[in-house]
Amino acid sequence: MADLRTQQGKRSGRRERHAQRAAKPVFDPCPPGQIGGAYRPLSEPHLRQIYDTALRLLEHLGMGEVPARLQHDLLRAGARDNGAGRLLFSRALVEDAIDKAAKRFVLHGRDESRSIEVGGNKVYFGTGGAAVQTLDMETGLYRPSTLADLHDFTRLQDTLANVSWFTRCCVATDVADPLDLDVNTAYALLRNTTKPTATAFTLAEHVAPIVEMFDIAAGGPGEFAKRPFVKAHISPVISPMRYGEDAVDVVYECIHHNIPVSCITAAQAGATAPATLAGFLAQSLAETLASLVMVHAIRPGFPMVFSNWPLVIDLRTGAFSGGSGETAVLNAASAQLSNWLGLPSGVACSMTDAKAIDAQYGMEKGLTSMAAALAGGNLIYESSGMTASLLGASFEAFVLDDEMHSHTYRALRGIEVSEDNLGYDAICEAVLGEGHFLGGAHTHAAMERDYFYPSLADRDEPRTWAENGAPDAWSRARERAREILRTHHPAYLSADQDRRIRERFNIL
């Protein structure tokens, strides 16, 4: 009986210590913005070969279906019409665009303390995607995503430290009108978070009125443009090697209103790009460079995230595969290429194909997100909350992924070597004294500084786990997500701002 009381006391003490650390961490051992770049899947000669092939494609094959307005600006910038419906970009033109591109810039939050600088070798996880289904927390099954889901996802992630920016992760399928959809998506971002955000515009004519909404939140006409806290996700290039007119029109409007852009290339290996990984990288790099040349022709140096997102399909079935080893290495190589060029890199990882929160989910998320982070992707999109090959979004996934990112940041942080950390004196004291390091000052100092303590992952012994009801990760994450949604109801718009927006727009 005494032994049982002792064991229970030890477990109780551990729980209290864990709760204290969770409630008030002394030191964050793994904050966002850790340094990546140690993983280099491509050698220097291979980087050069891929880059040279991309330049050859742009110089000799060029881009097709160029809208008239863009054609005029590209020709003025130095492109050449080949007379067969394609514009050719010389090496000098492409390298001029690279040279004059914005290498670092700030993604502002409405709360300035939440702003992040993009570029260099810092790594940040965020969101992306346009999931049309939500994993329902009550049924455990998928259903069409709604506007209410978007509001809930936005306020949920507002509490998660490792979601450094929030792009709408799901499409409100219950909003049919395209303008209403764009307006209400933007409103959900404004109301529920002050982090840097991103959205998409279905049509160019939607940009100006939505900027009016941003101005109301920013404090008056023209204020948003002075410090834009929303960036646009646009795919102006359609693989293989042509422009998309509607998306190009959106680029023009965003630049006019000083909205930073993520120009996303999303080719699919074996479908819209070569199945060989090297060939894929060459074409995808050429296409993303074509977006950069476009921005350069419109306004040199305008902030653009070089968003080269290699996507993979299962060549047996044609199904999208977001959690594969090929996805991991391709996105890592893409980040390496972008960083090698000195451009702010955006890649897409942690896009599990799993539908449930299960072993496949954890394996695919961990593999792909770690590879992209180690390679130094500045912005890692799709890395929070996405499931089912980007068709789904999950509340439980958001909280689990947030904890996963902490482990990744801790791995990126690496090992600090100093005279104190080497612990010579501590080793001598332990060997000649107690014979262990438990309770020592050296251990206490390292405890908070060097270690991350998860709040969702289960580290109890099997008997304790069984006594607590044998919970799995899915159920623990569900309870955490429910608690956040029950208690966190931000209202980042004042009553006056909200009233003015509702008077001007059809807020549903």
Salt bridges, closest charged atoms under 4 A:
ASP52 OD1 - ARG91 NH2 3.16
GLU65 OE2 - ARG242 NE 3.58
ASP73 OD1 - HIS72 ND1 3.35
ASP73 OD1 - ARG76 NH2 3.17
GLU95 OE2 - ARG91 NE 3.44
ASP96 OD1 - LYS100 NZ 3.40
ASP96 OD2 - HIS296 NE2 3.22
GLU112 OE1 - HIS108 ND1 3.41
GLU112 OE1 - ARG227 NH2 2.45
GLU117 OE1 - ARG104 NH1 3.56
ASP136 OD2 - ARG143 NE 2.65
GLU138 OE1 - ARG482 NH2 3.36
ASP149 OD2 - ARG143 NH1 2.69
ASP152 OD1 - ARG155 NH2 2.98
ASP158 OD1 - ARG114 NH1 2.84
ASP158 OD2 - HIS488 NE2 2.81
ASP182 OD2 - HIS206 ND1 2.72
GLU212 OE1 - ARG504 NE 2.97
GLU223 OE2 - LYS226 NZ 2.87
GLU253 OE1 - HIS257 NE2 3.55
ASP314 OD2 - ARG316 NH2 2.63
GLU396 OE2 - ARG478 NE 3.47
ASP401 OD2 - LYS365 NZ 2.61
GLU416 OE2 - ARG413 NE 2.78
ASP450 OD1 - ARG413 NH2 3.51
ASP450 OD1 - ARG449 NE 3.01
ASP458 OD2 - ARG476 NH1 3.81
GLU461 OE2 - ARG11 NH1 3.99
GLU467 OE1 - ARG11 NH2 3.90
GLU479 OE2 - ARG482 NH1 2.94
GLU483 OE2 - ARG486 NH2 2.91
ASP496 OD1 - ARG499 NH2 2.42
ASP496 OD2 - ARG500 NH1 3.57
ASP498 OD1 - ARG191 NH1 3.65
ASP498 OD2 - ARG502 NE 2.82
GLU503 OE2 - ARG499 NH1 2.95
